[in-house]
Amino acid sequence: MINETNVTDLDFEENFVFSGNSRFQSSSSTSATRLEANSQRYLDCLGECEVDLSKLPKRRSALNEAFEPHVLDVDATIQKTRLFGRDWDAGSIMQSRMDVLFKMARKDMMSLESQLVTNALTSKSCGKSSPNSAFVMRKNCVDLYSFLDEYFSSVAAVPKYSWCLGTLLRPLCEQIEKFQKQLGRLTSLPESVFLHASNARGNKCEQPSYHLFHMHLDIRWMHLNVQLKVYKAWDSQQVLCDSQVIESSAITKADISGKANSLMFELIDLAFLRFEKLFGSGCCKKSPFSCSCIQDLWVYLHRFYSSLFNEYEGTAFWSSFCGYIGKINGFHSEDFSIGNPQIYQEASSSNKVVFSLWLLCNVTILHKSVGLAVSSNHAILENLLKLLVSDETNEGDIKTCLVFIESLCVQLWEPKVEPIVCLWEYFHKKINSSFYLPGSSIDSIATLSKTSSGLLKHVRTLMETKRSCATTSFQHFIRIVGLHLLRTKNTPRHWNVIKGRVFSKMSGPRIGSLSQTGEHHVVVLFVMLAITVGVGQVDNKFVEIITTIKRAKESLSSDLIQGLMAFIVLSLDEKQNVSKLVGVVVDHVNAISPLDGFDVLKRFTEEVQEIFIMDDSPGLGLHLLLDSWMSSYLTCCAPVESSRLLESVLVIVNRLKVRSCLSCPDQDTILFVERLWEQLNPYFNGMSAHMPVQSAEVAASLVVLFMNTGNHERASAIMNLFIVKDCSDVWLSRRFITKLILNDNVVSLLPRYNKIIIKAWIRCCIICTDTFSMEMKSFTSYVSNIEEISTICNDGDFSLVDSKEPLLYLCTSFRSKFESTENIYQKQNLRERLTSYLDGIDRWLKSNMVSQDHEIVHNVFKASGNMIRLCSHLLYTKSKPNTVLQQIIDTLLLSASVRNPEYKLPVAVAQSMKEFLHLFIEGLHSLYSNQDSYIMRMIKELVSVYIPRCVTLPSPLPVASSTRFNLVAELASFSCSLRCLIFETVSNQFFKKKAKMPHVHARHALTFLKDSLSLNDWNADVVRCFIRGCFERLCDTMMFCDDKSAALAHSKNVVKTLLNSDVLRENSDLIDSLSYCLAALCNEHLAWSSRQTFDLIISLSNDAPDLVVRFLPQLLDTIKHIETKRGVGYDKNLRFGLERVETNLRSIKADHHRPV
């Protein structure tokens, strides 16, 4: 800095006015004083700048007035101006006091610098300085330059005063240069000044660093402005003075341009100092303009160059700017004597490129936002790109640079293809790289979506949303190329150049060596090209690439398959034929083994599903998607996955079905349907219990389509498959038929299948549990209208549809019809019809008897039991083998496994047998009127097999609630003969005569007998049949069974319960039956087993002495009869036994009358 020691010696009076030599004084009568005219001619900072220039503040500051004329009225009365706190004569001050003014300015500048040194970052100065004295000193200096600006504008406006320029020009230039040297460069300021240079409080801020920095900006700009005004003032006037003086004092354009360049380059240096403090990609979020005033200066510089060179395209500005940027990066040889290139020497090449692009982009955005001319500086951009890609630039710098390149090439400048080509030259060499940025999240690594729709969405998102969606530099490159192609869609040259460069790099050896990441990048690139320029422009090349990779690697990755599927989707959107694309992917998928490559097959299937749902046309080669992979996938996949595929197929089939009903099907529809049936036929032929119901819906829709296309043979084949063939899943048949009957044009084909449909309906009634579902009601309604059913079931106001249990109503109707007719031929016809409906029932029942669904098992036994109970005469013919009744019994009740005593019934079967065994037995017994030994044997076997399995033994521990055994509970409703048959069968099977060891299931039989009495409320008819069928055998057990057997105690308990019942004493005929049984027992055993017989009678007398007393005469007659047969008049043993009985009765009587 220059020390102005003599400035402090100046002593001026307050309000001093110099007017001695004023040449602007024209009259002394009036005067005008210019006071504080420049109070608003200073930069007023708004703080740090935003990157988003849409928030650019709308304001007027001092520098906005730089190019507006400020003319003083030089012909007016003496004018005064206020500078440095004093009043001066505006007319003469420049001639007489110029050096004093500049000395005072230099003094204030040094004082401001001294405040910065002594007070560091505070805003208080030393001594007796007033508040915010820093601003006062800055204001003094700026006001001086503002006065100079106005002074020269005023002089130039009046030709008669132009002679002043010749005398003032040289001393003024010397003073300005002297002040400029003392001011120094912006970059020479201390770092603390830059730290506090921006402040949102603006000029209200009291920090010296703020005002020192902004004084530099004010003065530098005013200096340029004053020089420009002097130059233009002199250039526009014809002055009459010595030409030598003029020449020696003239300011040239080159001088002014040099000063402007110096300011611009220093602003660039300031931006670099700011860039060095930002971390990596942080410059994307920060502006290179540290404060709003620097931002304004960049705008004013552009206008300044335009004013200086009388051009408004910004050529001079951008030429100087790009020249210095080129010098910084080392590809301009010219030597700049101004600026400070030394600060860039330690920076790396990539950092300088990033900085250059950052500044270039932001300055361009700034000028465009304020309406200034923006030059497309592609030359400097291309040089920077070449430098960027030639060096080993890291991924972070590349990604940061692409942000600025996008703004310049896509948003700000006219499109040019060369930068895109330059970038491609870099990225194709690193196509196999992951472009992973160290330190970033693992999610930033590019991965392909699982579906083609996801891939298309991803690529479209790259081009349609903010650039933040591009997580890698390659994705950002894809975004730039896509946006460029969209922008230049009407200019084929751009696409032709890019196509030539891209396609030429996709050679055979290069493609064959692609890694999985490289394949991903190629797919994304070509999908982007297809979206922007159309599939037709790139599909051939993409297919060629896929073929080359498959030939080199003998397989295709999932990424490539997704790319092909994305191309198919785009082609369908553009209504282009996809045969070529489909052929490549289907050939590959068909060759995949379902076991080894199921994941690939599944992913491809999901793609096809999306296409079927999305596209509503079967043309454009879409039918080629249906190939052998479909049947392979449906065969090996899980039911849930097959249902998804069939659901998608159903969408397009239903769409075609509706269209075929409205108009004649076209050739594409016929071709698609035939192709679909070719692939589904093997799957439908191998029907299993796990097929989804969607298969039936697809088949039904195909029938309708084939009917509409006139292919009745194909429609019949499908109906045979789902109706005639006994598929294992009845729900499929039901769904198939219910879907068919909704179509009028198919109903005409159904009558030939009436018997099969009735058979399927009966099967549904037996197996399906959702009897009241809408689907089942619809099925029942259709069946009820079939003539051969309606003639039997529809009786007046009540029909099959109105019944709560349609199958039960059908059986009842058949039985009524059978019993009401006397015609043997009609009876035979009814029997044959019902038998035909139930043909193959053993297969239906067998497959569902082992179902895990207990409701199905329950329904099967209930329906079968009711059919046997109601229609046994129609289902069985004596001596005829393999009748329907025999099939049902052998399948459900008397299979080979059930006859094995160790076989344990499944839980569902055991519960169903408890509930419905009585229905089967009741129906079988109705056939016994013919004395059919087969039926009799069947009933006895059912009783002997299922009583041990259905009776629950009593336990001292509480047991969970179990199903009631209805064979016991329903005995009272049976006929007498059936009850007797059941009791006799129990007795004969589980209680052998004179057996010391009871039957292994004797306890189950005894529990059954006891429950038969108690659960039927001691019904007299049940008790009578019990006595007739069981009492004698129970007494036999009491006589001969081992004393330690539990069955003996249980038998005694059952007999005791019977003897003590009230119903026995209320009905004399029951007592007579009991006496008859005892007499028969005595006749059989008294002669040879007298001890056991008398022990039995004594035991009975203990429980029921009154009954034994009534029996004594018969006992005596039996004894006498035996004695007669033996030929003796008195048998001591028998008489002694009788005496024991009588003695026991007397003791019981005595105990009864003994007082308590």
Residue pairs with C-beta under 8 A, 6 or more apart in sequence:
1 109
1 110
1 113
1 182
1 184
2 106
2 178
2 181
2 182
3 110
4 103
4 106
4 107
4 110
6 103
7 103
7 104
7 106
7 107
8 107
10 100
10 103
10 104
12 86
14 86
15 86
15 87
16 86
16 87
16 88
17 80
17 87
17 88
17 89
18 88
18 89
18 92
18 93
18 96
18 97
19 25
19 78
19 89
19 91
19 92
20 92
20 96
21 92
21 95
21 96
22 78
22 89
22 91
22 92
23 91
23 92
23 95
23 161
23 164
24 72
24 74
24 78
24 79
24 90
24 91
24 92
24 161
25 77
25 78
25 91
26 75
26 76
26 77
27 77
28 77
28 78
29 77
30 76
30 77
31 77
31 78
31 79
31 80
32 73
32 76
32 77
32 78
32 79
32 80
33 79
33 80
33 87
34 72
34 79
34 80
34 81
34 82
34 90
35 80
35 81
35 82
35 87
36 82
37 81
37 82
38 142
38 143
38 146
38 147
40 61
40 62
41 62
41 65
41 142
41 143
41 146
42 61
42 62
42 138
42 139
42 142
42 203
42 214
42 218
43 61
43 62
43 63
43 214
43 217
43 218
43 293
43 296
44 61
44 62
44 202
44 203
45 197
45 198
45 199
45 200
45 202
45 203
45 205
45 210
45 214
45 291
45 292
45 293
46 57
46 59
46 200
46 202
46 291
46 292
47 198
47 199
47 200
47 291
47 292
48 198
48 200
48 287
48 290
48 291
48 292
49 287
49 289
49 290
49 291
49 292
49 294
49 295
50 287
51 284
51 285
51 286
51 287
51 362
53 365
53 366
53 369
54 369
56 369
56 370
57 292
61 296
62 142
62 146
62 218
63 221
63 296
63 297
63 300
66 221
66 225
66 300
66 303
66 304
67 303
67 307
69 153
69 157
70 149
70 150
70 153
70 154
71 150
71 153
71 154
71 157
72 79
72 90
72 150
72 151
72 153
72 154
73 79
73 154
74 91
74 154
74 155
74 157
74 158
74 161
75 158
78 89
78 91
79 89
79 90
79 91
80 87
80 88
80 89
80 90
81 87
81 88
81 90
81 93
81 147
82 88
82 143
83 93
83 101
83 104
83 140
83 143
83 144
83 147
84 101
84 104
84 105
84 108
84 140
84 143
84 144
85 136
85 140
88 97
90 147
90 151
93 101
94 148
94 151
94 164
94 168
94 172
95 164
95 167
95 168
98 168
98 171
98 172
98 175
99 171
99 175
101 144
102 144
102 175
102 178
102 179
104 140
105 140
105 141
105 144
105 179
106 178
106 179
106 182
108 137
108 138
108 140
108 141
109 137
109 141
109 179
109 182
109 183
109 215
110 182
111 125
111 137
112 134
112 137
112 138
112 208
112 211
112 212
112 215
113 212
114 126
115 125
115 126
115 129
115 133
115 134
115 208
116 190
116 192
116 193
116 208
116 209
116 212
118 125
118 126
119 125
119 126
119 208
120 192
121 192
121 195
121 196
121 207
121 209
122 207
122 208
123 132
123 134
123 205
123 206
123 207
123 208
124 206
125 133
125 134
125 208
130 136
131 206
132 204
132 206
134 206
134 207
134 208
134 210
134 211
134 212
135 203
135 206
135 211
137 211
137 215
138 211
138 212
138 214
138 215
138 218
141 215
141 218
141 219
142 215
142 218
142 219
142 222
145 218
145 219
145 222
145 223
145 225
145 226
146 222
148 172
148 222
148 226
149 222
149 225
149 226
149 229
152 165
152 226
152 229
152 230
152 233
153 229
153 233
155 161
155 162
155 164
155 165
155 233
156 162
156 165
156 229
156 232
156 233
156 234
156 236
156 237
159 237
159 238
162 233
162 234
162 237
162 238
162 239
163 239
163 240
163 241
165 230
165 233
165 234
165 237
165 239
165 249
166 239
166 241
166 242
166 245
166 246
166 249
167 245
169 230
169 234
169 249
169 250
169 251
170 248
170 249
172 230
173 249
173 251
176 223
176 226
176 227
179 219
180 219
180 223
183 216
183 219
183 220
185 266
185 340
186 216
186 217
186 220
186 266
186 267
186 269
186 270
187 266
187 269
187 270
187 273
187 340
187 343
189 212
189 213
189 216
190 209
192 209
193 209
193 212
193 213
194 213
194 270
194 273
194 274
194 290
195 209
196 207
196 209
196 210
196 213
197 209
197 210
197 213
197 214
197 290
197 291
198 290
198 291
198 292
199 205
199 207
199 210
199 291
203 211
203 214
205 211
214 293
217 293
217 294
217 297
220 263
220 266
221 263
221 297
221 300
223 259
224 256
224 259
224 260
224 263
224 304
225 304
227 251
227 255
227 256
227 259
228 256
228 304
228 307
228 308
230 251
231 251
231 252
231 253
231 256
234 246
234 250
234 251
239 246
253 308
253 309
256 308
257 305
257 308
257 309
257 316
257 320
258 338
260 301
260 304
260 305
260 308
260 320
261 320
261 324
261 336
261 338
261 339
262 338
262 339
263 297
263 301
264 301
264 317
264 320
264 321
264 324
265 324
265 336
265 338
265 339
265 340
266 339
266 340
267 294
267 297
267 298
267 301
268 321
268 324
268 325
268 328
268 339
268 359
269 339
269 340
269 343
270 290
270 294
271 288
271 289
271 355
271 359
272 328
272 343
272 344
272 347
272 355
273 343
274 286
274 288
274 290
275 283
275 288
275 351
275 354
275 355
275 358
275 359
276 347
278 286
280 396
280 400
281 396
281 399
281 400
283 354
283 355
283 358
283 400
284 400
284 403
287 295
287 362
288 358
288 359
288 362
288 363
289 295
289 298
289 362
289 366
295 366
298 363
298 366
298 367
299 366
299 367
299 370
299 372
301 317
302 314
302 317
302 367
302 372
302 373
303 372
305 314
305 316
305 317
305 320
306 312
306 314
306 316
306 317
306 373
308 316
309 315
309 316
312 373
313 373
313 375
314 367
314 372
314 373
314 374
314 375
315 375
318 375
318 377
321 360
321 363
322 377
322 379
322 380
323 332
323 334
323 336
324 336
324 339
325 356
325 359
325 360
325 380
325 384
326 332
326 380
326 383
327 334
327 336
327 339
327 341
328 341
328 344
328 352
328 355
328 356
329 349
329 352
329 353
329 356
329 383
329 384
329 387
330 349
331 383
331 387
344 352
347 355
349 387
349 391
350 388
350 391
350 393
350 394
350 397
351 397
353 384
353 387
353 388
353 391
353 393
353 397
353 401
354 397
354 400
354 401
356 380
356 384
357 381
357 384
357 401
357 404
357 405
357 408
358 400
358 404
360 377
360 380
360 381
360 404
360 408
361 403
361 404
361 407
361 408
361 412
364 374
364 407
364 408
364 412
364 413
365 407
365 412
367 373
367 374
368 374
368 412
374 412
374 413
376 413
376 414
376 416
377 413
378 413
378 416
378 418
378 419
381 405
381 408
381 409
381 419
382 418
382 419
382 422
385 405
385 419
385 422
385 423
386 422
388 397
388 398
388 401
388 426
389 422
389 423
389 425
389 426
395 435
395 436
395 437
395 438
395 472
395 473
396 437
398 426
398 473
399 437
399 472
399 473
399 476
402 423
402 473
402 476
402 477
402 480
403 467
403 476
405 419
405 423
405 480
406 467
406 476
406 479
406 480
406 483
409 415
409 416
409 419
409 420
409 480
409 484
410 480
410 483
410 484
410 487
415 484
415 487
415 488
415 491
415 494
417 484
417 488
417 493
417 494
417 497
417 498
420 480
420 481
420 484
420 498
421 497
421 498
421 501
423 477
423 480
423 481
424 477
424 481
424 498
424 501
424 502
424 505
425 501
427 473
427 474
427 477
428 502
428 505
431 514
431 518
431 521
431 522
432 513
432 514
432 515
432 517
432 518
432 521
433 474
433 517
434 445
434 446
434 472
434 517
435 446
435 472
435 473
435 474
435 475
436 444
436 445
436 472
437 444
437 472
443 471
444 471
444 472
445 471
445 472
446 471
446 472
446 474
446 475
446 517
446 520
446 521
446 524
447 520
448 455
448 520
448 523
448 524
448 558
448 559
448 562
449 455
449 457
449 458
449 562
450 562
450 603
450 606
451 562
451 565
451 603
451 606
451 607
451 610
452 562
452 565
452 566
452 568
452 569
452 607
452 610
453 569
453 610
453 614
455 523
455 524
455 527
455 562
455 563
455 566
456 527
456 531
456 566
456 569
456 570
458 524
459 478
459 482
459 524
459 527
459 528
459 531
460 531
461 469
462 469
462 470
462 475
462 478
462 479
462 482
462 528
463 479
463 482
463 483
463 486
463 528
463 531
463 532
467 476
467 479
469 475
470 476
470 478
470 479
474 521
474 524
475 524
478 524
478 525
478 528
481 498
481 525
481 528
481 529
481 532
482 528
482 531
482 532
484 494
485 494
485 495
485 498
485 529
485 532
485 533
486 532
488 494
488 495
489 532
489 533
495 533
495 537
499 537
499 538
502 525
502 529
503 541
506 522
506 541
506 545
508 548
511 522
511 545
511 548
511 549
511 552
512 548
512 549
512 551
512 552
512 553
514 522
514 549
516 557
516 559
519 549
519 557
519 559
519 560
520 559
522 545
522 563
523 559
523 560
523 562
523 563
523 566
526 538
526 541
526 542
526 545
526 563
526 567
527 563
527 566
527 567
527 570
529 537
529 538
530 537
530 538
530 539
530 542
530 566
530 567
530 570
531 570
534 574
535 567
535 570
535 571
535 574
535 576
536 574
536 576
539 567
539 571
539 580
539 581
542 563
542 564
542 567
543 580
543 581
543 584
546 556
546 560
546 563
546 564
546 584
547 584
549 556
549 560
550 556
550 588
555 588
556 585
556 588
558 600
558 603
561 585
561 588
561 589
561 600
561 603
561 604
561 607
562 603
562 607
564 581
564 584
564 585
565 585
565 604
565 607
565 611
567 581
568 578
568 581
568 582
568 585
568 611
569 610
569 611
569 614
571 577
571 578
571 581
571 620
572 578
572 611
572 614
572 615
572 617
572 620
572 622
575 620
576 620
577 620
577 621
578 620
578 621
578 622
578 624
579 620
579 621
579 624
582 621
582 622
582 624
582 625
583 624
585 604
586 624
586 625
586 627
586 629
589 600
589 601
589 604
589 627
589 629
590 627
590 628
590 629
592 600
592 601
592 629
594 601
594 632
594 633
594 635
594 636
595 636
598 636
598 637
601 629
601 632
601 633
602 633
602 637
602 641
604 629
605 629
605 633
605 637
605 641
605 645
606 644
608 625
608 645
608 648
609 644
609 645
609 647
609 648
610 648
611 622
611 625
612 648
612 649
612 651
612 652
613 648
613 651
613 652
615 622
615 652
616 652
616 655
617 668
618 652
618 656
618 668
618 669
618 671
618 672
618 673
619 666
619 668
619 672
622 672
623 668
623 671
623 672
623 675
623 676
624 675
626 672
626 675
626 676
626 678
626 679
627 679
628 679
630 645
630 679
630 680
630 683
631 679
631 680
631 682
631 683
633 641
633 642
633 645
634 642
634 645
634 646
634 680
634 683
635 682
635 683
635 686
637 645
639 690
639 691
639 692
642 691
642 692
642 695
643 692
643 693
643 694
646 692
646 694
646 695
646 697
646 698
647 694
649 676
649 680
649 694
649 698
650 694
650 697
650 698
650 701
653 673
653 676
653 698
653 701
653 702
653 705
654 701
656 665
656 669
656 672
656 673
656 705
657 701
657 704
657 705
657 708
659 665
659 669
660 669
660 704
660 705
660 708
660 709
661 704
661 708
661 745
665 705
665 708
665 709
669 705
669 709
670 709
673 702
673 705
673 706
673 709
676 702
677 702
677 706
677 714
677 718
680 695
680 698
680 699
680 702
683 695
684 695
684 699
684 718
684 721
684 722
685 721
687 721
687 725
687 727
687 728
687 729
687 732
688 728
688 729
689 728
689 729
689 847
691 729
691 732
693 731
693 732
693 735
695 732
696 722
696 731
696 732
696 733
696 734
696 735
696 736
696 739
697 735
697 736
697 739
699 718
699 721
699 722
699 736
700 722
700 735
700 736
700 739
700 740
701 739
702 714
702 715
702 718
703 715
703 718
703 719
703 740
703 746
704 740
704 743
704 745
704 746
706 712
706 714
706 715
706 718
707 715
707 743
707 745
707 746
707 749
708 745
712 749
715 746
715 749
716 749
719 740
719 749
719 753
721 727
722 732
722 733
722 736
722 737
723 733
723 736
723 737
723 753
723 756
723 757
723 760
724 753
724 756
726 840
726 843
726 844
727 733
728 847
730 760
730 763
730 764
730 767
730 768
730 844
731 768
733 760
733 763
733 764
734 760
734 764
734 768
734 775
734 776
734 779
735 775
737 757
737 760
737 779
737 782
738 775
738 778
738 779
738 782
740 746
740 747
740 750
741 747
741 750
741 778
741 779
741 782
750 757
754 786
754 787
754 788
755 788
755 836
755 837
757 782
757 783
757 786
758 783
758 786
758 788
758 789
758 837
759 836
759 837
759 838
759 839
761 779
761 780
761 783
762 807
762 810
762 837
762 838
763 841
763 844
764 776
764 779
765 771
765 806
765 807
765 863
766 807
766 841
766 844
766 845
766 859
766 860
766 863
766 864
767 844
767 848
767 856
767 859
767 860
768 776
768 856
768 859
769 853
769 855
769 856
769 859
770 776
771 805
771 806
777 801
780 800
780 801
780 806
781 801
783 789
783 800
784 790
784 793
784 794
784 799
784 800
784 801
788 833
789 800
789 810
790 799
792 810
792 813
792 814
792 817
793 799
793 800
793 809
793 810
793 813
794 800
795 813
800 806
800 809
800 810
803 809
807 863
807 866
807 867
808 866
808 870
811 866
811 867
811 870
811 871
812 870
814 830
814 834
814 870
814 871
814 874
815 870
815 871
815 873
815 874
817 830
818 827
818 830
818 831
818 871
818 873
818 874
821 827
821 830
830 874
831 873
831 874
831 875
831 877
834 871
834 874
834 875
834 884
835 874
835 875
835 883
835 884
838 867
838 875
838 884
839 884
841 884
841 887
841 888
841 891
842 887
842 888
842 890
842 891
845 860
845 864
845 887
845 888
845 891
845 892
846 891
848 856
848 857
848 860
849 857
849 860
849 891
849 892
849 909
850 906
851 857
851 908
854 907
854 908
854 911
857 906
857 908
857 909
857 912
858 908
858 911
858 912
858 915
860 892
860 912
861 892
861 909
861 912
861 913
861 915
861 916
862 912
862 915
862 916
862 919
864 888
864 892
864 916
864 920
865 916
865 917
865 918
865 919
865 920
865 923
866 919
867 875
867 888
867 923
868 875
868 885
868 888
868 889
868 919
868 920
868 923
868 924
869 919
869 920
869 922
869 923
869 926
870 923
871 923
872 885
872 923
872 924
872 926
872 927
873 926
873 927
875 883
875 884
875 885
875 888
876 883
876 884
876 885
876 886
876 927
876 935
877 883
878 930
878 932
878 934
885 924
889 920
889 924
889 938
893 913
893 917
893 920
893 942
893 945
893 946
894 938
894 941
894 942
894 945
897 903
898 905
898 945
899 945
905 913
905 949
910 949
910 950
911 963
913 946
913 949
913 950
914 950
914 962
914 963
914 964
914 965
914 966
914 967
915 963
915 964
915 966
916 966
917 942
917 946
917 950
917 965
917 966
917 967
918 966
918 967
918 970
918 974
920 942
921 939
921 942
921 943
921 967
921 978
921 982
922 974
922 978
924 935
924 938
924 939
924 942
925 935
925 939
925 974
925 975
925 977
925 978
925 981
927 935
928 935
928 936
928 939
928 977
928 981
939 981
939 985
940 981
940 985
940 989
943 982
943 985
943 986
943 989
944 985
944 989
944 990
946 967
947 967
947 986
947 990
947 1001
947 1004
947 1005
947 1008
948 1001
948 1004
948 1005
950 965
950 967
951 965
951 1004
951 1005
951 1007
951 1008
951 1011
952 959
952 962
952 965
952 1007
953 1003
953 1004
953 1007
954 1007
965 1008
965 1011
967 982
968 1008
968 1011
968 1012
968 1015
968 1016
969 1015
969 1016
971 979
971 982
971 1012
971 1016
971 1019
971 1022
972 1016
972 1017
972 1019
972 1021
972 1022
974 982
976 1021
976 1024
976 1025
979 1021
979 1022
979 1025
979 1029
980 1025
980 1028
980 1029
981 1029
982 1029
983 1009
983 1012
983 1025
983 1026
983 1028
983 1029
983 1030
984 1029
984 1030
986 1005
986 1008
986 1009
986 1029
986 1030
987 1029
987 1030
987 1032
987 1033
987 1034
988 1033
989 999
989 1005
990 998
990 999
990 1001
990 1002
990 1004
990 1005
991 998
991 999
991 1002
991 1005
991 1033
991 1034
991 1036
991 1037
992 999
993 1033
993 1036
993 1040
994 1036
994 1039
994 1040
994 1089
995 1037
995 1040
995 1041
996 1040
996 1041
996 1042
997 1041
997 1042
997 1045
998 1037
998 1041
998 1042
998 1045
998 1047
998 1048
999 1005
999 1047
1002 1037
1002 1047
1002 1050
1003 1046
1003 1047
1003 1050
1006 1047
1006 1050
1006 1051
1006 1054
1007 1050
1009 1026
1009 1030
1009 1034
1009 1054
1010 1053
1010 1054
1010 1057
1012 1022
1012 1026
1013 1022
1013 1023
1013 1026
1013 1057
1013 1058
1013 1061
1014 1057
1016 1022
1018 1061
1018 1062
1018 1063
1019 1063
1020 1063
1020 1067
1020 1070
1023 1058
1023 1061
1023 1063
1023 1064
1023 1067
1023 1070
1024 1069
1024 1070
1024 1073
1026 1058
1027 1058
1027 1070
1027 1073
1027 1074
1027 1077
1028 1073
1028 1077
1031 1055
1031 1058
1031 1074
1031 1077
1032 1077
1032 1080
1032 1081
1034 1051
1034 1054
1034 1055
1035 1055
1035 1077
1035 1078
1035 1081
1035 1096
1036 1081
1036 1085
1037 1047
1037 1048
1037 1051
1038 1048
1038 1051
1038 1052
1038 1055
1038 1096
1038 1099
1039 1085
1039 1089
1039 1092
1039 1093
1039 1095
1039 1096
1040 1089
1040 1092
1041 1047
1041 1048
1041 1051
1042 1048
1052 1099
1055 1100
1055 1103
1056 1103
1058 1064
1059 1100
1059 1103
1059 1104
1059 1107
1060 1103
1060 1104
1063 1070
1064 1070
1064 1071
1064 1074
1064 1107
1065 1071
1065 1106
1071 1107
1071 1110
1074 1107
1075 1107
1075 1110
1075 1111
1075 1114
1078 1097
1078 1100
1078 1111
1078 1114
1078 1115
1079 1111
1079 1114
1079 1118
1081 1093
1081 1096
1082 1093
1082 1114
1082 1115
1082 1118
1083 1118
1083 1121
1085 1092
1085 1093
1086 1093
1086 1118
1086 1119
1086 1122
1086 1134
1087 1122
1087 1125
1087 1126
1090 1133
1090 1134
1090 1137
1091 1137
1093 1137
1094 1137
1094 1138
1094 1140
1094 1141
1097 1108
1097 1111
1097 1115
1097 1141
1098 1140
1098 1141
1098 1144
1100 1107
1100 1108
1101 1108
1101 1141
1101 1144
1101 1145
1101 1148
1102 1144
1102 1148
1105 1145
1105 1148
1105 1149
1108 1141
1108 1145
1109 1145
1112 1141
1112 1142
1112 1145
1115 1138
1115 1141
1116 1138
1119 1131
1119 1134
1119 1135
1119 1138
1122 1131
1122 1134
1123 1129
1123 1130
1123 1131
1123 1134
